[in-house]
């Protein structure tokens, strides 16, 4: 019989050493919470993840039959075999190449549930899991690690494979069913939790370092040196300001990019990576001095050194290609007020870490926060204001023909697309935006929320997943990236330059630009986006469905 429990685990920040063999990381006050409740009288497993709008239920017996339990030894963590992973993907109803957060969250739970709870007699008890978090996803703060730690600790505890001991000073915590007492686990149990969380992180990120799950499991601060993780005994209470750029990015993609560049130019990259690792070592020494307490002169010197290390680390991370204009903007604004900042995590967006001294005045901090807030809101608001309106096509560049051929549009379709001058209407209501395109014969409508993935069906019947964001040096370009097409990644970009809106369309290595002029203000949102009938689908980028024709 499973037991109820509530598990909590923290996120993390990497202070210095991203992408190097040496790094320094610490836990955050932001946490993830997992609520495990046994289900009696029915063979059902339910997962409720309200932060990413997922609720799924499966039959326990069906899962057990498909997986041929046990998957392994729950006291000796190991990854799933290729056969087991294929079965888990099938149970979850996912595609083999699914890499979005929602799919990976479901797949990770099913793996840990079957591997830890599944018994040799093929029995899987029912359970209800609810997970909430105040960690933003994809921001470099270890949200996936906190999720993995909560799942691992909860399933091991619920199945009585590990037993908690009462201690309110713990980092990763367990509460009994009435939430009246707080527990932790002994070091052996914590190590087991960490090993399972690492296997979960491998499913999510491919080749994680182990830093994130270790910080989330053991808390405090840790040093990571050539694969060896050590908990630091003496750490100061650092004041930091975290700024979320809200630019989504993939840790797996960024890590792979760094590895590719390193392999291409190892003689250049190796000294840079060594320097990043050396910065982490120097930062650790500074933290040790701050933890001991000192006179004001020593405090000043140590903070000066730590700030210099922050600046150097950020410059080197920019060199290896993981910076982003949004990160640069935060660092520039912070520098105006005398603060020192760097990206934290894999980079490419996510969060920026700003170091605050113990004597930082509340006025200076308030001024910095106010300008950061204005800069973040003002850029997006300005970009939206520039794009909203009614636009008429003026001309297309010479690549439009090749673009249509690559997309699979036949000769007749290409001919009338070149003849007509489509109109685009861009509108906004609250957090929703919509783009309506018509060319006299066909009409299509796309409605979206920034940074939220939506599933679409292309004119040729392909199912793709699209995310809209504002990008570019000043975040003035509306970018739609669609994954899942046989043509690879489809990309649509819209930006206003002078009196024209430039619509840039990319497929494979073909880039086509179409130029629009503004012919009027946008009508009310409800005039552009009528109420959808039940069962209607979101329209994708491109024209509406056209009759089949042979491709030439």
C-alpha positions as CSV (number, residue, x, y, z in Angstrom):
1,X,0.0,0.0,0.0
2,X,1.4,3.4,-1.0
3,X,1.4,6.2,1.5
4,X,0.5,9.9,1.0
5,X,3.2,12.5,1.1
6,X,4.1,16.0,0.0
7,X,7.6,16.6,-1.4
8,X,9.3,19.9,-1.9
9,X,12.6,20.6,-3.7
10,X,14.4,23.9,-4.7
11,X,15.7,25.3,-7.9
12,X,19.2,26.4,-8.5
13,X,21.5,29.1,-9.9
14,X,24.9,28.5,-11.4
15,X,27.0,31.3,-9.9
16,X,30.0,30.7,-12.2
17,X,31.4,28.0,-14.6
18,X,28.6,27.3,-17.1
19,X,29.6,24.8,-19.8
20,X,33.0,24.2,-18.1
21,X,34.3,21.1,-16.2
22,X,34.4,23.3,-13.1
23,X,31.3,25.1,-11.9
24,X,29.8,26.6,-8.7
25,X,26.0,26.4,-8.0
26,X,23.6,27.1,-5.2
27,X,20.0,26.4,-4.3
28,X,17.2,29.0,-4.5
29,X,14.2,29.8,-2.3
30,X,12.0,29.1,-5.3
31,X,10.6,25.6,-5.1
32,X,8.6,22.8,-6.7
33,X,5.9,20.9,-4.8
34,X,4.6,17.4,-5.5
35,X,1.5,15.9,-3.8
36,X,1.2,12.1,-3.9
37,X,-2.1,10.5,-3.0
38,X,-2.8,6.7,-3.2
39,X,-5.9,5.7,-5.2
40,X,-7.8,2.8,-3.7
41,X,-10.6,0.8,-5.3
42,X,-9.5,1.5,-8.9
43,X,-6.5,0.8,-11.1
44,X,-5.8,4.4,-12.2
45,X,-2.8,6.7,-12.4
46,X,-3.5,10.4,-12.7
47,X,-1.0,13.2,-13.3
48,X,-2.0,16.8,-12.8
49,X,0.5,19.4,-13.9
50,X,-1.6,22.7,-13.8
51,X,1.4,24.9,-14.5
52,X,1.7,23.5,-18.0
53,X,-2.0,22.6,-18.5
54,X,-1.7,18.8,-18.4
55,X,-4.0,16.3,-16.8
56,X,-3.6,12.7,-17.9
57,X,-4.9,9.3,-16.6
58,X,-3.8,5.8,-17.5
59,X,-4.9,2.3,-16.5
60,X,-2.3,0.6,-14.2
61,X,-2.9,-2.8,-15.6
62,X,-2.4,-1.6,-19.2
63,X,0.9,0.0,-18.3
64,X,2.1,-3.1,-16.4
65,X,1.3,-5.3,-19.4
66,X,3.0,-3.1,-21.9
67,X,6.2,-2.7,-19.9
68,X,6.8,-6.3,-18.7
69,X,7.7,-5.3,-15.1
70,X,10.0,-4.9,-13.3
71,X,12.1,-2.5,-15.4
72,X,15.0,-3.0,-13.1
73,X,16.1,-2.7,-9.4
74,X,14.6,0.4,-7.7
75,X,17.6,0.5,-5.3
76,X,20.0,0.5,-8.2
77,X,19.0,3.3,-10.7
78,X,19.6,2.7,-14.4
79,X,18.2,4.2,-17.6
80,X,15.4,2.5,-19.6
81,X,16.5,0.2,-22.4
82,X,15.6,1.2,-26.0
83,X,12.7,-1.2,-25.9
84,X,11.4,0.1,-22.6
85,X,11.7,3.7,-23.8
86,X,9.7,2.9,-26.9
87,X,7.0,1.3,-24.8
88,X,6.9,4.3,-22.5
89,X,6.6,6.7,-25.5
90,X,3.7,4.5,-26.8
91,X,1.9,4.5,-23.5
92,X,2.3,8.3,-23.2
93,X,0.8,8.6,-26.7
94,X,3.8,10.6,-27.9
95,X,5.9,10.8,-31.1
96,X,9.3,9.3,-31.0
97,X,11.0,12.6,-31.4
98,X,8.9,14.6,-28.9
99,X,11.1,17.1,-27.1
100,X,8.6,19.7,-25.8
101,X,8.3,20.3,-22.0
102,X,4.9,18.7,-21.7
103,X,5.9,15.5,-23.5
104,X,9.1,15.1,-21.5
105,X,7.3,15.8,-18.2
106,X,4.9,13.0,-18.9
107,X,7.5,10.6,-20.1
108,X,9.8,11.2,-17.1
109,X,6.9,10.5,-14.7
110,X,5.9,7.3,-16.4
111,X,9.5,6.0,-16.4
112,X,10.1,6.8,-12.7
113,X,6.7,5.5,-11.7
114,X,7.2,2.1,-13.5
115,X,10.9,1.8,-12.5
116,X,10.5,2.6,-8.8
117,X,6.9,1.4,-8.0
118,X,6.7,-1.6,-10.4
119,X,7.1,-4.9,-8.7
120,X,8.4,-8.3,-9.9
121,X,4.8,-9.7,-10.0
122,X,3.8,-6.9,-12.5
123,X,1.7,-5.0,-10.0
124,X,1.3,-1.2,-10.3
125,X,-0.8,0.5,-7.6
126,X,-3.0,3.5,-8.4
127,X,-1.8,7.0,-7.5
128,X,-2.8,10.6,-8.0
129,X,0.1,13.1,-8.5
130,X,-0.2,16.9,-8.5
131,X,2.9,19.0,-9.1
132,X,3.0,22.8,-8.8
133,X,6.0,25.1,-8.9
134,X,7.1,28.7,-8.6
135,X,10.1,28.0,-10.8
136,X,9.7,29.2,-14.4
137,X,10.3,26.5,-17.0
138,X,13.2,26.9,-19.4
139,X,14.7,29.8,-17.5
140,X,18.0,28.1,-16.3
141,X,16.8,27.8,-12.7
142,X,16.7,24.0,-12.6
143,X,12.9,23.5,-12.9
144,X,13.3,20.1,-14.5
145,X,15.7,19.0,-11.8
146,X,13.4,20.1,-9.0
147,X,10.6,18.2,-10.8
148,X,12.8,15.1,-11.2
149,X,13.9,15.2,-7.5
150,X,10.3,15.6,-6.3
151,X,9.2,12.6,-8.4
152,X,12.1,10.4,-7.3
153,X,11.8,11.3,-3.6
154,X,8.0,11.0,-3.6
155,X,7.8,7.6,-5.3
156,X,10.6,6.2,-3.2
157,X,9.0,7.5,0.0
158,X,5.4,6.5,-1.0
159,X,6.5,3.0,-1.7
160,X,8.5,2.8,1.6
161,X,11.7,2.1,-0.2
162,X,13.2,4.9,1.9
163,X,12.1,6.2,5.3
164,X,12.2,9.9,6.3
165,X,13.4,11.2,9.6
166,X,11.9,14.3,11.3
167,X,14.0,17.4,10.7
168,X,12.7,20.9,9.8
169,X,16.2,22.1,8.6
170,X,16.1,19.9,5.5
171,X,16.4,21.1,1.9
172,X,14.5,18.6,0.0
173,X,11.6,17.9,2.3
174,X,8.8,15.4,3.0
175,X,5.6,16.1,4.8
176,X,3.2,13.5,6.2
177,X,-0.3,13.3,5.0
178,X,-1.7,16.0,7.3
179,X,1.3,18.3,6.5
180,X,1.9,18.9,10.2
181,X,5.5,17.5,10.4
182,X,8.5,18.0,8.2
183,X,11.0,15.3,7.5
184,X,14.2,14.7,5.6
185,X,16.2,11.5,4.7
186,X,19.6,10.1,5.7
187,X,22.5,10.5,3.4
188,X,22.1,7.1,1.8
189,X,18.5,7.8,0.9
190,X,19.4,11.2,-0.4
191,X,22.0,9.7,-2.6
192,X,19.4,7.2,-4.0
193,X,17.0,10.1,-4.7
194,X,19.8,12.0,-6.5
195,X,20.7,9.0,-8.7
196,X,17.1,8.5,-9.8
197,X,16.7,12.3,-10.4
198,X,19.9,12.1,-12.6
199,X,18.3,9.3,-14.7
200,X,15.2,11.5,-15.1
201,X,17.4,14.5,-16.1
202,X,19.1,12.3,-18.7
203,X,15.7,11.6,-20.3
204,X,15.0,15.3,-20.4
205,X,18.4,16.8,-21.4
206,X,20.3,13.9,-22.9
207,X,23.7,14.5,-21.2
208,X,23.2,16.5,-18.0
209,X,26.2,17.4,-15.8
210,X,24.4,16.3,-12.6
211,X,24.8,19.8,-11.1
212,X,21.1,20.7,-11.1
213,X,19.7,17.5,-9.6
214,X,22.5,17.5,-6.9
215,X,21.8,21.0,-5.8
216,X,18.0,20.3,-5.7
217,X,18.6,17.2,-3.7
218,X,21.2,18.3,-1.2
219,X,20.7,22.0,-1.1
220,X,23.2,24.7,-0.2
221,X,26.0,25.2,-2.6
222,X,28.1,22.7,-4.5
223,X,31.2,22.7,-6.5
224,X,31.5,20.6,-9.7
225,X,35.0,19.6,-10.7
226,X,35.5,17.2,-13.6
227,X,32.4,15.3,-12.9
228,X,32.9,15.1,-9.1
229,X,30.3,17.0,-7.0
230,X,31.2,18.3,-3.5
231,X,28.9,20.0,-1.1
232,X,30.4,23.2,0.3
233,X,30.3,23.5,4.1
234,X,30.8,27.2,4.5
235,X,28.7,29.5,2.3
236,X,27.6,33.1,2.8
237,X,24.1,34.4,2.5
238,X,24.4,36.0,-1.0
239,X,22.0,38.7,-2.1
240,X,21.1,38.3,-5.8
241,X,18.6,39.7,-8.2
242,X,17.2,37.2,-10.8
243,X,15.8,38.7,-14.0
244,X,13.8,36.4,-16.3
245,X,14.3,37.5,-19.9
246,X,11.3,35.3,-20.9
247,X,13.3,34.1,-24.0
248,X,12.7,30.4,-24.3
249,X,15.6,28.1,-25.0
250,X,16.6,24.5,-25.0
251,X,19.4,23.4,-22.7
252,X,20.0,20.3,-24.9
253,X,20.4,22.4,-28.0
254,X,22.7,25.0,-26.4
255,X,25.0,22.3,-24.9
256,X,25.1,20.5,-28.2
257,X,26.1,23.8,-30.0
258,X,28.9,24.4,-27.5
259,X,30.2,20.9,-28.0
260,X,30.1,21.2,-31.8
261,X,32.0,24.5,-31.7
262,X,34.5,23.0,-29.3
263,X,35.1,20.0,-31.5
264,X,35.6,22.2,-34.5
265,X,38.2,24.5,-32.9
266,X,39.5,22.7,-29.8
267,X,42.8,24.6,-29.6
268,X,40.9,27.8,-29.3
269,X,38.0,26.7,-27.2
270,X,40.0,24.6,-24.6
271,X,41.8,27.7,-23.1
272,X,38.5,29.5,-22.9
273,X,36.8,26.6,-21.1
274,X,39.7,26.3,-18.8
275,X,39.4,30.0,-18.0
276,X,35.7,29.6,-17.2
277,X,36.5,26.7,-14.8
278,X,39.3,28.8,-13.2
279,X,36.7,31.6,-12.6
280,X,34.5,29.1,-10.7
281,X,37.4,28.1,-8.5
282,X,38.3,31.8,-7.7
283,X,34.6,32.5,-7.0
284,X,34.5,29.6,-4.5
285,X,37.5,31.1,-2.7
286,X,35.7,34.4,-2.5
287,X,32.6,32.8,-1.1
288,X,34.8,31.1,1.5
289,X,36.2,34.4,2.6
290,X,32.7,36.0,2.8
291,X,31.4,33.1,4.9
292,X,34.1,33.7,7.5
293,X,33.1,37.3,8.2
294,X,35.6,40.2,8.0
295,X,36.3,43.9,8.3
296,X,34.9,46.4,5.9
297,X,38.1,46.8,3.9
298,X,38.3,43.0,3.3
299,X,34.6,42.9,2.4
300,X,35.1,45.6,-0.2
301,X,38.1,43.8,-1.8
302,X,36.3,40.5,-1.9
303,X,33.2,41.9,-3.5
304,X,35.3,43.8,-6.0
305,X,37.0,40.5,-6.9
306,X,33.7,38.6,-7.2
307,X,32.2,41.3,-9.4
308,X,35.2,41.2,-11.7
309,X,34.8,37.4,-12.0
310,X,31.1,37.9,-12.9
311,X,32.1,40.3,-15.7
312,X,34.8,38.0,-17.0
313,X,32.6,34.9,-16.9
314,X,29.9,36.7,-18.9
315,X,32.3,37.8,-21.6
316,X,33.7,34.3,-22.0
317,X,30.2,32.8,-22.2
318,X,29.5,35.3,-25.0
319,X,32.6,34.1,-26.7
320,X,31.5,30.4,-26.8
321,X,28.1,31.5,-28.3
322,X,25.5,31.1,-25.6
323,X,24.7,34.8,-25.0
324,X,21.5,36.5,-26.2
325,X,20.6,40.2,-26.9
326,X,18.1,40.1,-24.0
327,X,20.9,39.0,-21.6
328,X,23.1,41.8,-22.9
329,X,20.3,44.3,-22.3
330,X,19.9,43.3,-18.7
331,X,23.7,43.4,-18.1
332,X,23.9,46.9,-19.7
333,X,21.0,48.3,-17.6
334,X,22.5,46.8,-14.4
335,X,25.9,48.2,-15.2
336,X,24.4,51.8,-15.4
337,X,23.6,51.5,-11.7
338,X,27.0,50.0,-10.8
339,X,25.8,46.3,-10.6
340,X,27.5,43.3,-12.2
341,X,25.5,40.6,-14.0
342,X,25.9,37.4,-16.0
343,X,23.6,34.7,-17.5
344,X,22.9,31.7,-15.3
345,X,22.4,28.2,-16.7
346,X,22.8,27.2,-20.3
347,X,22.3,30.7,-21.7
348,X,20.5,31.7,-24.9
349,X,17.9,33.5,-22.9
350,X,16.5,32.3,-19.6
351,X,17.6,34.2,-16.5
352,X,20.3,36.7,-15.6
353,X,22.0,36.8,-12.2
354,X,22.9,40.2,-10.7
355,X,25.1,40.3,-7.6
356,X,24.0,42.6,-4.8
357,X,26.3,43.7,-2.0
358,X,25.2,43.5,1.6
359,X,25.2,47.3,1.7
360,X,23.2,47.8,-1.5
361,X,20.6,50.5,-0.8
362,X,17.0,49.8,-1.2
363,X,16.7,53.0,-3.4
364,X,19.4,51.8,-5.8
365,X,17.8,48.4,-6.1
366,X,14.3,49.9,-6.6
367,X,15.7,52.1,-9.4
368,X,17.3,49.1,-11.1
369,X,14.2,47.0,-10.9
370,X,12.0,49.9,-12.2
371,X,14.2,50.4,-15.3
372,X,14.4,46.6,-16.0
373,X,10.6,46.3,-15.7
374,X,10.1,49.3,-18.1
375,X,12.7,48.0,-20.6
376,X,11.1,44.5,-20.6
377,X,7.5,45.7,-21.0
378,X,8.3,48.7,-23.2
379,X,10.2,46.7,-25.9
380,X,7.4,44.2,-26.4
381,X,4.7,46.8,-26.2
382,X,6.5,48.9,-28.8
383,X,6.9,45.9,-31.1
384,X,3.3,45.0,-30.8
385,X,2.2,48.6,-31.4
386,X,4.3,48.8,-34.6
387,X,2.9,45.5,-36.0
388,X,-0.8,46.0,-35.1
389,X,-2.7,47.2,-38.1
390,X,-3.8,46.3,-41.7
391,X,-1.0,45.6,-44.2
392,X,-1.0,45.1,-48.0
393,X,1.6,43.2,-49.9
394,X,3.7,45.5,-52.2
395,X,6.4,43.1,-53.5
396,X,8.2,39.8,-53.0
397,X,11.9,39.1,-53.5
398,X,13.3,36.7,-56.1
399,X,13.2,33.7,-53.7
400,X,9.4,33.5,-53.5
401,X,9.2,31.1,-56.4
402,X,11.8,28.7,-54.9
403,X,10.1,29.0,-51.5
404,X,6.8,27.8,-52.9
405,X,8.5,25.0,-54.8
406,X,10.2,23.8,-51.7
407,X,6.9,23.9,-49.8
408,X,5.4,21.6,-52.4
409,X,3.1,24.1,-54.1
410,X,2.3,23.2,-57.7
411,X,2.6,25.3,-60.8
412,X,-1.0,26.6,-60.8
413,X,-0.9,27.4,-57.1
414,X,2.4,29.3,-57.6
415,X,1.0,31.3,-60.5
416,X,-2.0,32.7,-58.7
417,X,0.0,33.3,-55.4
418,X,2.3,35.5,-57.4
419,X,-0.7,37.3,-59.0
420,X,-2.6,38.2,-55.9
421,X,-1.5,40.8,-53.2
422,X,-2.6,39.4,-49.8
423,X,-3.6,41.5,-46.9
424,X,-2.5,40.8,-43.3
425,X,-4.4,42.1,-40.3
426,X,-2.6,41.9,-36.9
427,X,-4.6,42.4,-33.7
428,X,-4.1,42.0,-30.0
429,X,-6.5,41.5,-27.0
430,X,-5.1,40.9,-23.6
431,X,-2.3,38.3,-23.8
432,X,-3.7,37.0,-27.2
433,X,-2.6,38.0,-30.7
434,X,-4.0,37.0,-34.0
435,X,-2.9,37.3,-37.7
436,X,-5.5,37.1,-40.4
437,X,-4.3,36.8,-44.0
438,X,-6.5,37.0,-47.1
439,X,-5.7,37.1,-50.8
440,X,-9.0,37.4,-52.5
441,X,-9.6,33.7,-52.7
442,X,-8.3,32.1,-49.5
443,X,-8.3,33.1,-45.9
444,X,-6.4,31.9,-42.9
445,X,-6.3,32.9,-39.3
446,X,-3.7,32.2,-36.6
447,X,-4.4,33.0,-32.9
448,X,-1.6,32.6,-30.3
449,X,-0.2,33.7,-27.0
450,X,3.5,34.6,-26.9
451,X,5.9,31.9,-25.6
452,X,3.1,29.3,-25.6
453,X,3.3,26.3,-28.0
454,X,0.3,25.6,-30.1
455,X,-0.4,22.6,-32.4
456,X,-1.3,23.4,-36.0
457,X,-2.2,21.7,-39.2
458,X,-0.4,23.0,-42.3
459,X,-2.1,23.5,-45.7
460,X,-0.5,20.2,-46.8
461,X,-1.9,18.3,-43.8
462,X,1.2,18.2,-41.6
463,X,0.9,18.6,-37.8
464,X,3.4,21.1,-36.5
465,X,4.0,22.7,-33.2
466,X,4.5,26.5,-33.3
467,X,5.8,29.0,-30.8
468,X,5.7,32.8,-31.3
469,X,8.2,35.1,-29.6
470,X,9.7,38.5,-30.0
471,X,13.4,38.3,-30.8
472,X,16.2,40.3,-32.3
473,X,18.6,42.9,-30.8
474,X,15.7,45.0,-29.5
475,X,13.1,42.3,-29.4
476,X,11.2,44.0,-32.3
477,X,10.8,40.9,-34.5
478,X,7.8,38.6,-34.1
479,X,9.2,35.1,-34.8
480,X,7.1,32.0,-35.3
481,X,9.0,28.7,-35.3
482,X,7.2,25.5,-36.3
483,X,8.6,22.0,-35.6
484,X,7.4,18.7,-37.0
485,X,7.3,19.4,-40.8
486,X,9.0,17.0,-43.2
487,X,10.8,20.1,-44.5
488,X,12.4,20.6,-41.1
489,X,11.9,23.8,-39.1
490,X,9.6,26.4,-40.7
491,X,10.2,30.0,-39.6
492,X,8.2,33.1,-40.1
493,X,9.4,36.6,-39.0
494,X,7.7,39.9,-39.1
495,X,9.3,43.2,-38.3
496,X,8.6,46.9,-39.2
497,X,11.4,48.9,-40.8
498,X,10.4,52.5,-41.7
499,X,7.0,52.4,-43.3
500,X,7.2,48.7,-44.3
501,X,6.5,45.4,-42.6
502,X,8.9,42.7,-43.8
503,X,7.6,39.2,-43.6
504,X,10.6,36.8,-43.8
505,X,9.8,33.1,-44.5
506,X,12.4,30.4,-44.1
507,X,12.2,26.7,-45.2
508,X,15.3,24.6,-45.4
509,X,18.0,26.9,-46.7
510,X,15.6,29.1,-48.7
511,X,14.8,32.6,-47.3
512,X,12.1,34.7,-48.9
513,X,11.1,38.2,-48.0
514,X,7.8,39.8,-48.7
515,X,7.2,43.6,-48.2
516,X,3.9,45.1,-47.0
517,X,2.7,48.7,-46.5
518,X,0.3,49.8,-43.9
519,X,-3.1,50.7,-45.3
520,X,-5.1,51.2,-42.1
521,X,-5.6,50.6,-38.4
522,X,-6.6,47.3,-37.0
523,X,-10.3,46.6,-36.5
524,X,-11.6,45.3,-33.2
525,X,-10.3,41.9,-32.2
526,X,-13.7,40.2,-32.3
527,X,-14.1,41.4,-35.9
528,X,-11.0,39.6,-36.9
529,X,-11.3,36.5,-34.6
530,X,-14.9,35.3,-34.5
531,X,-15.9,32.9,-31.8
532,X,-14.7,29.4,-32.7
533,X,-17.2,26.7,-33.3
534,X,-16.7,23.5,-31.3
535,X,-14.0,21.3,-32.8
536,X,-12.5,24.0,-34.9
537,X,-8.7,23.9,-35.3
538,X,-6.1,26.7,-35.2
539,X,-4.9,27.8,-38.6
540,X,-1.2,27.7,-39.2
541,X,1.1,30.0,-41.0
542,X,0.4,29.8,-44.8
543,X,-2.7,29.7,-47.0
544,X,-5.8,27.7,-46.3
545,X,-6.2,24.2,-47.7
546,X,-6.2,24.3,-51.5
547,X,-7.3,21.6,-54.0
548,X,-4.7,18.9,-54.7
549,X,-2.6,19.4,-57.8
550,X,0.3,17.5,-59.2
551,X,3.7,19.0,-58.4
552,X,5.8,19.9,-61.3
